[in-house]
Amino acid sequence: MISARPRPHTIVSHLNPKRPQKGKAVTICIAAISSRPGEVAYIVTVSDTMVSGAIISADSVIIKVEPFHKDWFAMMSATDLTQCIPIIQKAERYFTGRANTLATARAVFKRAFSQHLVEMQEDAALSRYGLTMKEFLRTGKKRLSEKMFESIRQKIEETKAGCEFIVTGFDSMKRPHIFHVTEEGKDGVYDKPGYCCIGTGKWAAETILYSLGQSLDLDLHQTIFNLCAAKFMAEKSSDVGKTTYLYARKQGSLTFAHVSGMIETIREAWEHGGCPRVPEGIIKTLANIYQPRCD
């Protein structure tokens, strides 16, 4: 099977759709670096393809990976995926003509996230009053009553993009990188330990990666297995789809080819020999050797 380089999706964006403010980012996205000394470095990504709504969900719907530079991609987890695409598109524009470094990638993505959030907040709270965010911050207290100012400020604070990203890529020196950008505009670099997870299945996936000893020094095949195993375990979480999108790339690669049925082979091996399970007979043994006392 040949997976083409992920291409941009045409998802319509709505800057201020109605959404639950305390929603959850329903997905699993995992990225890891395989960078053994003396070998070509790879970045491996795994995600589900499920989209969930208020009353319905569907699997095999969307690839949750988008490029914003020839060497940089963003994986997305969101309560509303339509908010992710405009952020990635802004990052692509901001990256144009700039040096391909980790610092640049981090700066343009955080700038894109912050700018999109400001636009959402202006649409939700300020546009009806003909104000921009700069005008509100500079003259709002003078132009508005205290009650109106506080009401608008609260509306601004309540308006969230509801998304987070894992950004992966290679700089101009062909060094692989992973960083994570959150709703608050904060980011963290995950070049060490060399992997990152987001979404509702995050904790289950991270637990498996820790237990399997995932690290930068593992080869490509072990990294692929570990990430698939982590994704399979994450399926136990709510709203994580069973369909698995796997992509591995080195700097400059355009496609990723693997044998048809490889993911199914990994899943079968994991479920029959790798997945944590209660050892056969141990419960009966415990019952025979230990009887609880309740005095």
Sequence and secondary structure as in RCSB ss.txt:
>XXXX:A:sequence
MISARPRPHTIVSHLNPKRPQKGKAVTICIAAISSRPGEVAYIVTVSDTMVSGAIISADSVIIKVEPFHKDWFAM
MSATDLTQCIPIIQKAERYFTGRANTLATARAVFKRAFSQHLVEMQEDAALSRYGLTMKEFLRTGKKRLSEKMFE
SIRQKIEETKAGCEFIVTGFDSMKRPHIFHVTEEGKDGVYDKPGYCCIGTGKWAAETILYSLGQSLDLDLHQTIF
NLCAAKFMAEKSSDVGKTTYLYARKQGSLTFAHVSGMIETIREAWEHGGCPRVPEGIIKTLANIYQPRCD
>XXXX:A:secstr
 EEE          SS    TT     EEEEEEE  TTS  EEEEEE   EE SS EESS    EEEEETTEEEE
EEES GGGHHHHHHHHHHHHTTS   HHHHHHHHHHHHHHHHHHHHIIIIIGGGT  HHHHHHHHHHHS HHHHH
HHHHHHHH    EEEEEEEE TT  EEEEEE TTS EEE TTTSEEEEETTHHHHHHHHHHTT  TTS HHHHHH
HHHHHHHHHTTSTT  S  EEEEE TT  EEE  TTHHHHHHHHIIIIIS    TTHHHHHHHH      
